[in-house]
Amino acid sequence: MFTIAYEILGSATESDDVLQDSYLRWADVDLAVVRDTKAYLAQLVTREALNALRTRTRRREDYVGPWLPEPLLLDDRDAAADLVLAESVSMAMLVLLETLTPDERAVFVLREVFGFDYDEIAAAVGRSVATVRQMAHRARGHVHARRRRFGPVDTAWTAQITDRFLTAARTGDVEGLVSLLAPDVTWTADSGGKAAAARRPIVGARKVASVLRRFFEYVRDMADVRFEITTCNFTPAVAVYQGNVFEGVFLIEIADGRITNFYAMRNPDKLTAFIPRTVSRQ
């Protein structure tokens, strides 16, 4: 159920709250009238998640800088085990899902990722089956037209690229960095105005390499800074610590042997739930 909430909300913190509220409601349900426990729980979670998403959508108008989903630190890091799941929680997909309406997003997640029937989805979102079918068709077309191809991940090759990137960045090797970046690579940072970060996405290999060089030069002079390579949202990531303080994390999206996107999270409010998680379609 956490995975449903997270894919609708893009927030582990809010998903935890949604699950707590949903299970409190579940405790008051007469189990004698529940025919399908999984479907009923999914309905409860979806309704709570939609309420949270609609509230947040209204608040987003005042957000400072780019808004990114919360990075999800994963227990199971094998994307090949379930490619549909891996794509659905990838940062690229979650960013894309932000362009859907709340109802379209919930319908897409429940249908395309979890395979619920239209009547089950209709009950969850409070719409007619006919309307849900239309929303599913519209959301599917929107997502498929804009998403990048997602295929099997060569974990060894991805790890090698990540290691080469971190070495080049830490040594100030700009040409080495550029050789690893796609021409249209994009750096997007989310600070919510609460930490130092670019207020707009930066596009282009040279520009992004320059940003990385300046960042690593800056942290090089800081005491007790360390970098840890990890996996977030089935994507390589670098977590940054100063002493025991978690300062941020940036995810590295790789396609066709080049880095295509960096997603940097600096907003402290979105780092509080950075603990190992398990996601599943079961």
C-alpha positions in Angstrom: 0.0 0.0 0.0 2.9 2.3 0.6 3.9 2.1 -3.1 0.4 3.1 -4.2 0.5 6.2 -2.0 4.0 7.1 -3.0 3.3 6.9 -6.7 0.3 9.1 -6.3 2.0 11.6 -4.1 5.7 11.4 -4.9 6.3 11.9 -1.1 7.4 9.3 1.4 6.6 11.6 4.3 3.0 12.2 3.1 2.7 8.5 2.2 3.5 7.5 5.8 0.7 9.8 7.0 -1.7 8.5 4.4 -1.0 4.9 5.5 -1.5 5.7 9.1 -4.9 7.5 8.4 -6.0 4.6 6.1 -5.3 1.9 8.7 -7.2 3.9 11.3 -10.2 3.9 9.0 -9.6 0.2 8.2 -9.9 -0.6 11.9 -13.5 0.7 11.9 -14.5 -1.3 8.8 -17.0 -4.2 9.1 -14.9 -7.0 7.6 -18.0 -9.1 6.9 -18.9 -6.7 4.0 -15.4 -6.7 2.5 -15.1 -9.1 -0.4 -11.5 -8.2 -1.5 -9.2 -7.0 1.2 -6.5 -5.7 -1.2 -8.9 -3.8 -3.4 -10.6 -2.2 -0.3 -7.3 -1.2 1.3 -6.3 0.3 -2.1 -9.5 2.3 -2.2 -8.9 3.7 1.3 -5.2 4.6 0.5 -6.2 6.1 -2.8 -8.8 8.4 -1.3 -6.5 9.6 1.4 -3.7 10.1 -1.1 -6.0 12.1 -3.4 -7.1 14.3 -0.5 -3.4 15.0 0.3 -2.5 15.6 -3.3 -5.3 18.1 -3.9 -4.3 20.0 -0.8 -0.6 20.1 -1.8 -1.5 21.2 -5.4 -3.1 24.3 -4.0 0.0 25.0 -1.8 2.5 24.5 -4.7 1.7 27.9 -6.1 4.0 29.5 -3.6 6.9 27.0 -3.8 10.3 28.5 -4.4 12.2 26.9 -7.3 11.6 23.6 -9.0 9.5 21.0 -7.1 10.8 17.4 -7.2 9.4 14.2 -5.7 11.1 13.0 -2.5 13.9 10.5 -3.3 13.2 7.0 -2.1 16.1 5.0 -0.6 15.5 1.4 -1.5 16.2 -1.9 0.3 15.9 -3.9 -2.9 17.9 -2.3 -5.6 17.4 -4.8 -8.5 15.5 -2.9 -11.2 15.5 -6.0 -13.4 13.3 -7.9 -11.0 10.3 -5.8 -12.0 10.8 -3.3 -14.8 7.3 -2.0 -14.6 7.7 -1.2 -10.9 11.2 0.2 -11.5 9.9 2.6 -14.2 6.9 3.6 -12.2 8.9 4.8 -9.2 11.7 6.3 -11.2 12.3 10.0 -10.7 11.7 10.7 -14.4 8.2 9.0 -14.2 7.3 10.7 -11.0 8.2 14.1 -12.5 6.1 13.3 -15.5 3.1 12.2 -13.4 3.1 15.6 -11.8 1.8 16.9 -15.2 -1.4 14.9 -14.7 -4.5 16.0 -12.7 -4.7 14.3 -9.3 -7.5 12.0 -10.5 -5.7 11.1 -13.8 -2.6 10.3 -11.8 -4.4 8.0 -9.4 -6.2 6.2 -12.3 -3.0 5.8 -14.2 -1.1 4.3 -11.2 -3.9 1.9 -10.2 -4.5 0.7 -13.8 -1.1 0.8 -15.5 1.1 -0.2 -12.5 -1.1 -2.3 -10.3 -3.6 -3.6 -12.8 -6.9 -2.9 -10.9 -10.2 -3.3 -12.8 -12.0 -0.2 -13.9 -14.9 -0.7 -11.5 -12.4 -1.0 -8.6 -10.7 2.2 -9.7 -14.0 3.9 -10.1 -14.9 3.1 -6.5 -11.5 4.4 -5.3 -11.6 7.8 -7.1 -15.4 8.3 -6.8 -16.1 8.5 -10.5 -18.2 6.5 -13.0 -16.6 3.5 -14.8 -17.1 5.3 -18.1 -15.3 8.4 -16.8 -12.5 6.3 -15.4 -12.0 4.7 -18.8 -11.7 8.1 -20.4 -9.3 9.3 -17.8 -7.1 6.2 -18.1 -7.0 6.6 -21.9 -6.1 10.3 -21.6 -3.4 9.7 -19.0 -1.9 6.8 -20.8 -1.6 8.8 -24.0 -0.1 11.7 -22.1 2.5 9.6 -20.4 3.5 7.5 -23.3 4.0 10.5 -25.5 6.4 12.1 -23.1 8.3 9.4 -21.3 11.8 8.2 -22.3 12.3 4.6 -23.2 12.9 2.5 -20.1 14.7 -0.8 -20.6 16.8 -3.4 -18.7 19.5 -1.9 -16.6 23.1 -3.1 -16.9 24.0 -2.6 -13.2 27.7 -3.2 -13.7 27.9 -0.6 -16.5 25.8 1.9 -14.6 28.0 1.5 -11.5 31.1 2.1 -13.6 29.6 5.3 -15.1 28.7 6.5 -11.6 32.2 5.8 -10.3 33.8 7.6 -13.2 31.5 10.5 -12.7 32.3 10.9 -9.0 36.0 10.6 -9.7 35.9 13.3 -12.4 33.7 15.6 -10.3 35.9 15.3 -7.2 39.1 15.9 -9.1 37.7 18.8 -11.1 38.1 17.0 -14.4 35.7 19.0 -16.5 36.5 17.3 -19.8 36.1 13.9 -18.1 32.7 15.1 -16.8 31.6 16.3 -20.2 32.5 13.0 -21.8 30.0 11.3 -19.4 27.1 13.7 -20.0 24.5 13.7 -22.7 24.5 16.9 -24.8 21.1 17.9 -23.4 21.8 16.7 -19.8 19.7 18.6 -17.2 20.4 19.5 -13.6 17.3 20.1 -11.5 17.6 21.1 -7.9 14.8 21.3 -5.3 15.6 23.4 -2.2 12.2 25.0 -1.5 14.2 28.2 -0.8 15.6 26.6 2.3 19.1 25.7 1.1 21.5 26.9 -1.6 20.5 25.6 -5.0 19.8 26.7 -8.6 16.3 28.2 -8.9 15.9 26.9 -12.4 16.9 23.7 -14.3 20.3 24.0 -16.0 20.6 22.4 -19.4 23.6 21.4 -21.5 26.8 19.3 -20.9 29.1 22.3 -20.4 26.8 24.2 -18.2 26.0 21.2 -16.0 29.7 20.3 -15.8 30.5 23.8 -14.6 27.8 23.6 -11.9 29.3 20.3 -10.7 32.8 21.6 -10.7 31.8 24.6 -8.6 29.9 22.4 -6.2 32.7 20.0 -5.6 35.2 22.8 -5.3 33.0 24.3 -2.6 32.5 21.2 -0.6 36.2 20.2 -0.9 37.0 23.0 1.6 34.4 22.0 4.1 35.3 19.8 7.1 34.3 16.2 7.3 32.3 16.0 4.1 31.8 12.6 2.6 29.9 11.1 -0.4 28.1 7.8 -0.4 27.0 6.1 -3.6 23.6 4.5 -3.1 20.4 3.7 -4.9 17.2 5.8 -4.9 14.2 5.1 -7.0 16.1 2.3 -8.8 18.6 5.0 -9.9 22.2 5.6 -8.9 22.5 8.4 -6.3 25.1 10.2 -4.3 24.2 11.1 -0.7 26.2 14.0 0.8 27.0 14.2 4.5 28.9 16.7 6.6 29.8 14.8 9.7 26.7 13.0 10.7 24.4 15.5 9.1 22.6 14.5 5.9 22.9 17.5 3.6 21.3 16.2 0.5 21.3 13.7 -2.3 21.3 13.8 -6.1 20.0 11.0 -8.4 21.8 10.2 -11.6 19.7 9.1 -14.5 21.6 7.2 -17.2 20.5 6.2 -20.7 22.5 4.8 -23.6 25.7 5.1 -21.6 25.4 8.8 -20.8 24.1 10.8 -17.9 20.8 12.5 -19.0 19.5 14.0 -15.8 20.6 14.9 -12.3 17.8 15.4 -9.7 19.3 17.1 -6.6 17.3 17.2 -3.4 18.4 19.9 -0.9 15.0 20.7 0.8 15.5 19.6 4.4 11.8 18.9 4.7 12.0 16.3 2.0 15.0 14.5 3.6 13.5 13.5 6.9 12.0 10.2 5.6 15.3 9.1 3.9 15.3 5.6 5.3 15.5 2.2 3.4 12.1 1.3 1.9 10.6 -1.7 0.2 8.3 -1.1 -2.8 6.1 -3.8 -4.4 3.2 -4.3 -6.7 1.9 -7.2 -4.6 
